[in-house]
Amino acid sequence: MSMSKSTKYVSREISKDGMIAWSSEENDRWARLYDRQMKLLNGRACDEYMQGIELLKMPADRIPQLPDIDKVLNETTGWTTAAVPALINFTEFFTLLANKRFPVATFMRSEEEFDYLQEPDVFHEIFGHCPLLTNPAFAHFTHTYGKLGLAANKEDRAFLARLYWFTVEFGLVQTEEGLRIYGGGILSSPGETLFSLENEKPERNPLVPIDVLRTPYRIDIMQPIYYVLENFNQLFELAEMDIMALVEEAKAQGLFEPKFPPKLKQAS
């Protein structure tokens, strides 16, 4: 989900049949990113994600084409992708999710930003998020979230953004085998994959919805706090709660103190 004001990236044009002519350099970049993350995620990603990886059968050597992803998503949960520009606004974002369409920015990160970029590129969107959209609990939560966001006002959307951030982007889940990752922001990042599970610095707290809604975050740092699902089906339960009533409660209680220093303003 990219809501920043500017980007140097431009999404690629799509042909009538939904295909994109990626360059050999872009395909090579995908192959290296894919290889690196697959080696890291074994034993760290949740089973639901790994099942999604198996179902999607993404090519390891080139960027997948969206129609191939759509076919599997549609068969499993009724979702499809939607090719979008590098930046979209909240209304467009929520409209797509409310219609079971997952936005995919059709650009590949540059070599200079191979290890980390703030905007979600095609690797983040497809590798990080699409495998879990084959899972009914995750798909239901994301769909419900889109419908709530579409109906919400600007102030409430800021609270909802925190819920998305600490679940869909940076969520962890408790399993019988131990702590596992399900957030796409972690799954597509080698540094955050190791940091979220194995570093002593961040807090890892049980996912209490009201707490999540009150927790500030920054997009440009390793997360100082992660919220942990008791089990994957808690996403179903979360989707069935009166989330907007919780937003009202969070507004009344106010935000927690940030766990990070304020961002330094650049001199103009």
CORSUL-V589827 format. One record per residue. N is the residue number from 1. PSI is psi in radians with two decimals (999 if undefined). OMEGA is omega in degrees with one decimal (999 if undefined). Layout:
n=<N & N>
psi=<PSI & PSI>
omega=<OMEGA & OMEGA>
This chain:
n=<1 & 2 & 3 & 4 & 5 & 6 & 7 & 8 & 9 & 10 & 11 & 12 & 13 & 14 & 15 & 16 & 17 & 18 & 19 & 20 & 21 & 22 & 23 & 24 & 25 & 26 & 27 & 28 & 29 & 30 & 31 & 32 & 33 & 34 & 35 & 36 & 37 & 38 & 39 & 40 & 41 & 42 & 43 & 44 & 45 & 46 & 47 & 48 & 49 & 50 & 51 & 52 & 53 & 54 & 55 & 56 & 57 & 58 & 59 & 60 & 61 & 62 & 63 & 64 & 65 & 66 & 67 & 68 & 69 & 70 & 71 & 72 & 73 & 74 & 75 & 76 & 77 & 78 & 79 & 80 & 81 & 82 & 83 & 84 & 85 & 86 & 87 & 88 & 89 & 90 & 91 & 92 & 93 & 94 & 95 & 96 & 97 & 98 & 99 & 100 & 101 & 102 & 103 & 104 & 105 & 106 & 107 & 108 & 109 & 110 & 111 & 112 & 113 & 114 & 115 & 116 & 117 & 118 & 119 & 120 & 121 & 122 & 123 & 124 & 125 & 126 & 127 & 128 & 129 & 130 & 131 & 132 & 133 & 134 & 135 & 136 & 137 & 138 & 139 & 140 & 141 & 142 & 143 & 144 & 145 & 146 & 147 & 148 & 149 & 150 & 151 & 152 & 153 & 154 & 155 & 156 & 157 & 158 & 159 & 160 & 161 & 162 & 163 & 164 & 165 & 166 & 167 & 168 & 169 & 170 & 171 & 172 & 173 & 174 & 175 & 176 & 177 & 178 & 179 & 180 & 181 & 182 & 183 & 184 & 185 & 186 & 187 & 188 & 189 & 190 & 191 & 192 & 193 & 194 & 195 & 196 & 197 & 198 & 199 & 200 & 201 & 202 & 203 & 204 & 205 & 206 & 207 & 208 & 209 & 210 & 211 & 212 & 213 & 214 & 215 & 216 & 217 & 218 & 219 & 220 & 221 & 222 & 223 & 224 & 225 & 226 & 227 & 228 & 229 & 230 & 231 & 232 & 233 & 234 & 235 & 236 & 237 & 238 & 239 & 240 & 241 & 242 & 243 & 244 & 245 & 246 & 247 & 248 & 249 & 250 & 251 & 252 & 253 & 254 & 255 & 256 & 257 & 258 & 259 & 260 & 261 & 262 & 263 & 264 & 265 & 266 & 267 & 268>
psi=<1.94 & 2.04 & 0.17 & 2.84 & -0.48 & 2.72 & 2.60 & -0.13 & 2.58 & 2.25 & 2.64 & 2.61 & 2.62 & 2.40 & 3.01 & -0.55 & 0.23 & 0.16 & 2.68 & 2.35 & 1.51 & 2.61 & 2.84 & -0.56 & -0.72 & -0.74 & -0.67 & -0.69 & -0.75 & -0.83 & -0.73 & -0.69 & -0.78 & -0.83 & -0.78 & -0.80 & -0.67 & -0.63 & -0.63 & -0.57 & -0.28 & 2.11 & -0.02 & -0.60 & 2.63 & 2.74 & -0.65 & -0.64 & -0.81 & -0.57 & -0.69 & -0.69 & -0.76 & -0.76 & -0.72 & -0.46 & 0.90 & 2.49 & 2.43 & -0.36 & -0.03 & 2.84 & 2.25 & 2.65 & 2.44 & -0.67 & -0.58 & -0.69 & -0.78 & -0.70 & -0.80 & -0.79 & -0.76 & -0.69 & -0.58 & -0.79 & 0.02 & 0.19 & 2.81 & 2.98 & 2.90 & 2.04 & 2.25 & 2.86 & 2.97 & -0.55 & 2.33 & 2.74 & 2.97 & -0.74 & -0.78 & -0.73 & -0.89 & -0.63 & -0.78 & -0.88 & -0.68 & -0.38 & 0.35 & 0.73 & 2.15 & 2.11 & 2.27 & 1.97 & 2.10 & 1.08 & 2.68 & 2.38 & 2.70 & 2.90 & -0.61 & -0.51 & 0.52 & -0.76 & -0.53 & 2.29 & 2.63 & -0.63 & 2.53 & 2.05 & -3.03 & -0.54 & -0.82 & -0.81 & -0.81 & -0.87 & -0.71 & -0.73 & -0.68 & -0.62 & -0.68 & -0.31 & -0.11 & -0.16 & 2.23 & -0.72 & -0.80 & -0.77 & -0.71 & -0.77 & -0.80 & -0.68 & -0.83 & -0.75 & -0.77 & -0.75 & -0.72 & -0.80 & -0.64 & -0.65 & -0.22 & 2.74 & 3.09 & -0.76 & -0.77 & -0.56 & -0.56 & -0.65 & -0.73 & -0.59 & -0.62 & -0.66 & -0.76 & -0.75 & -0.81 & 0.01 & -1.36 & -0.66 & -0.78 & 0.64 & 2.55 & 2.74 & 2.45 & 2.32 & 3.01 & -0.43 & -0.05 & -2.94 & 2.37 & 2.83 & 2.41 & -0.17 & 2.27 & -0.51 & -0.52 & -0.79 & -0.46 & 0.10 & 2.05 & -0.72 & -0.79 & -0.52 & -0.86 & -0.72 & -0.76 & -0.59 & -0.58 & -0.15 & 2.53 & -0.27 & -0.87 & 2.65 & 2.52 & 1.81 & 2.61 & 2.52 & 1.77 & 1.99 & -0.78 & -0.63 & -0.74 & -0.78 & -0.36 & 0.07 & 2.02 & 2.72 & 2.82 & 2.50 & -0.20 & 0.33 & 2.87 & 2.43 & 2.26 & -0.20 & 2.41 & 2.55 & 2.40 & 2.13 & 2.52 & -0.69 & 2.95 & -0.56 & -0.20 & -0.42 & -0.65 & -0.85 & -0.71 & -0.74 & -0.49 & -0.15 & 2.85 & 1.44 & -0.63 & -0.52 & -0.66 & -0.62 & -0.75 & -0.74 & -0.74 & -0.69 & -0.74 & -0.67 & -0.45 & 2.94 & 2.65 & 2.78 & 2.36 & 2.57 & 0.25 & 2.75 & 2.68 & 2.64 & 2.31 & 2.30 & 2.32 & 2.42 & 2.36 & 999>
omega=<-178.4 & -179.9 & -179.3 & -169.8 & -175.7 & 178.5 & 176.0 & -174.9 & 175.1 & -179.9 & -177.1 & 176.2 & 179.9 & 179.5 & -178.1 & -179.5 & 174.2 & -176.5 & 177.0 & 178.3 & 178.8 & 178.5 & 178.7 & 177.6 & 179.8 & 177.9 & 177.9 & 179.1 & 176.0 & -176.6 & -179.6 & 177.0 & -178.0 & -178.8 & -178.1 & -177.6 & -179.5 & 177.4 & -177.5 & -167.5 & 178.4 & -178.3 & 178.0 & 177.0 & 179.3 & -178.8 & -178.1 & 177.8 & -178.7 & 175.4 & 177.3 & 176.4 & 179.2 & -178.4 & -175.9 & -179.7 & 179.9 & 174.7 & 179.8 & -170.9 & -178.7 & 180.0 & 179.3 & 173.8 & -174.4 & 178.3 & 178.7 & 176.6 & -177.8 & -177.1 & -178.6 & -180.0 & -178.6 & -179.7 & -174.8 & -174.5 & 179.4 & 178.4 & 166.3 & 173.8 & 173.3 & 177.8 & -176.9 & 172.9 & -178.8 & 177.2 & 171.7 & 179.9 & -176.9 & -176.7 & 179.0 & 179.3 & -179.0 & 179.3 & 179.3 & -178.9 & 179.8 & 178.7 & 178.9 & 176.1 & -176.6 & -177.4 & 176.9 & 176.2 & -171.4 & 169.6 & 176.5 & 179.8 & 178.3 & 178.4 & -179.9 & -178.8 & -177.5 & -175.3 & -177.1 & 169.2 & -177.3 & -179.2 & 175.7 & 178.6 & -175.4 & 177.6 & 178.6 & -174.5 & -175.0 & -177.9 & -175.9 & -170.2 & -170.6 & 178.5 & -178.4 & 175.6 & 171.6 & -176.6 & -175.6 & -178.2 & -179.6 & -179.1 & 179.7 & 178.6 & -177.4 & 178.1 & 179.1 & 179.4 & 178.9 & -179.8 & 178.3 & -178.1 & -179.0 & -178.0 & -173.0 & 174.4 & -174.3 & -179.0 & -178.7 & 179.2 & 177.4 & 176.7 & 178.7 & 179.1 & 178.9 & 178.0 & 179.5 & -176.7 & -173.3 & 174.8 & -173.4 & -177.8 & -171.7 & -178.3 & 171.1 & 180.0 & 177.2 & 177.1 & 178.1 & 179.9 & -178.2 & -177.3 & -179.9 & -177.1 & 168.0 & -179.5 & -176.1 & 177.3 & 176.3 & -174.4 & -179.1 & -177.3 & -179.3 & -179.1 & -177.4 & 176.9 & -178.9 & -177.7 & -173.7 & -176.1 & -165.0 & 179.5 & -178.2 & -172.6 & -172.2 & 170.8 & 174.7 & -172.3 & 174.8 & -178.4 & 171.8 & -170.5 & -178.4 & 178.3 & 179.6 & -178.0 & -177.0 & -174.1 & 176.3 & 175.9 & 172.1 & -174.2 & -168.6 & 179.6 & 168.8 & -173.6 & 177.4 & -178.7 & 175.0 & 175.2 & -169.8 & 172.3 & 174.5 & 176.4 & -172.6 & -178.5 & 175.0 & 175.8 & 174.8 & -179.0 & 179.3 & -179.0 & -177.3 & 178.3 & 172.6 & -173.3 & -178.4 & 173.5 & 176.4 & 176.3 & 178.1 & 178.6 & 179.4 & 177.8 & -178.7 & -177.3 & 179.7 & -176.9 & 170.4 & 170.9 & 177.8 & 178.2 & -176.3 & 177.2 & 177.3 & 179.8 & 178.8 & 177.8 & 179.1 & 177.0 & -178.5 & 999>
